[in-house]
Amino acid sequence: MVLKIKTFLKESFSELKRVNWPTKKETTRLTVVVIVLSLALALMLGVFDYSFSYLLELLIIK
């Protein structure tokens, strides 16, 4: 059991050395893209929610 754990950890660290990690510049750029898209989607959903609520209110009152 201990041998299997040791082998697993050794192979895991070996794999981590082969990973092509993104640069700081790529990470920053992609993070900004995710934040901007999230905010745009939140704004769009907020506009839809407000619009549908307003239309529903008009239909209920009249």
C-alpha positions as CSV (number, residue, x, y, z in Angstrom):
1,M,0.0,0.0,0.0
2,V,2.8,2.4,0.9
3,L,4.6,1.5,-2.2
4,K,1.6,2.3,-4.4
5,I,1.2,5.7,-2.7
6,K,4.9,6.4,-3.2
7,T,4.7,5.4,-6.9
8,F,1.6,7.5,-7.4
9,L,3.2,10.6,-5.9
10,K,6.4,10.1,-7.9
11,E,4.4,9.8,-11.2
12,S,2.2,12.8,-10.3
13,F,5.2,15.0,-9.7
14,S,6.8,13.7,-12.9
15,E,3.6,14.7,-14.8
16,L,3.5,18.1,-13.2
17,K,7.0,18.9,-14.6
18,R,5.7,18.2,-18.1
19,V,2.7,20.5,-17.9
20,N,2.8,23.5,-20.1
21,W,1.9,26.2,-17.6
22,P,0.5,29.5,-18.9
23,T,2.7,32.6,-18.5
24,K,1.7,35.4,-16.1
25,K,0.7,37.6,-19.1
26,E,-1.6,34.8,-20.5
27,T,-3.2,34.2,-17.1
28,T,-3.8,38.0,-16.6
29,R,-5.3,38.4,-20.1
30,L,-7.6,35.4,-19.8
31,T,-8.7,36.4,-16.3
32,V,-9.7,39.8,-17.7
33,V,-11.6,38.2,-20.5
34,V,-13.5,36.0,-18.1
35,I,-14.4,39.0,-15.8
36,V,-15.5,41.2,-18.7
37,L,-17.6,38.4,-20.2
38,S,-19.2,37.7,-16.8
39,L,-20.0,41.3,-16.3
40,A,-21.5,41.6,-19.8
41,L,-23.6,38.5,-19.3
42,A,-24.8,39.8,-15.9
43,L,-25.7,43.1,-17.4
44,M,-27.6,41.5,-20.2
45,L,-29.5,39.2,-17.9
46,G,-30.3,42.2,-15.6
47,V,-31.8,44.1,-18.6
48,F,-33.9,41.1,-19.6
49,D,-35.1,40.6,-16.1
50,Y,-36.1,44.2,-15.7
51,S,-37.7,44.3,-19.1
52,F,-39.8,41.1,-18.5
53,S,-40.8,42.3,-15.0
54,Y,-41.9,45.6,-16.4
55,L,-43.9,43.9,-19.2
56,L,-45.5,41.5,-16.8
57,E,-46.4,44.3,-14.5
58,L,-48.1,46.1,-17.4
59,L,-50.1,43.0,-18.3
60,I,-51.2,42.4,-14.8
61,I,-52.3,45.9,-14.1
62,K,-54.2,46.3,-17.5
